[in-house]
Amino acid sequence: MRSGEAVALVGPSGCGKSTLLNLAAGLLDPWEGTVRNGFVRPTMMFQQPRLLPWKRTLDNIALGLKARGESVPRRHAAARQLAHAMGLSDEDLDKYPSALSGGMQSRAALARAFAVEPDLLLLDEAFSALDIGLKSELYGLLAHQRRARGCAVLMITHDLMEALRLADRILVMTGSPGHIVASHVIEEPTAGRSEDWVFAHTARFIRESGIRAAFGLPPC
């Protein structure tokens, strides 16, 4: 994938999407073949926020900066600025994760991912647990940060509408064994993808024979 590109990997459960993402993140070693990753600062956001419960929200967001050796004032200043951009208040930043709503925890997790200035963001069903209103807010925050930073995104999702909202290219994967069966480039800029556009293109997308076969759906 190219620098700054957003790619969505979709496919049925069990086809190997999460395994592929974990290989890209370096969390798994390939048992055969090689994985080539030309990005130098990848970061990952999981399905659950996975904030450290014994650290306050500000320190959770600054965790990667601490690992990188940034001083306390510098990492706290950077984390606070990014947290404010994500809609978190100073009061939120002083709380432990258990005192935050699920939506606020997801905002903190996204801020933590962007705090290290990644050139590749890996999303593992990162928004699947949120309700539709919170998803829409997080989609907007992700799109804004991606544009501002020129960060590439590789996301896995079961939600075709989510893929059509966020991605520049959609890869369709199927299993037994896991492999890519289709690739779709989306020409429409993300800013121009209205709800009507997303609904219409989702309906068109799932009528394609290759997509239906990948998801085990009967022919139209």
Secondary structure, 3 states (H helix, E strand, C coil): CCCCCEEEEECCCCCCHHHHHHHHHCCCCCCCCCCCCCCCCEEEECCCCCCCCCCCHHHHHCHHHHHCCCCHHHHHHHHHHHHHHCCCCHHHHCCCHHHCCHHHHHHHHHHHHHHCCCCEEEEECCCCCCCHHHHHHHHHHHHHHHHHHCCEEEEEECCHHHHHHHCCEEEEEECCCCEEEEEEECCCCHHHCCHHHHHHHHHHHCCCHHHHHHCCCCCC
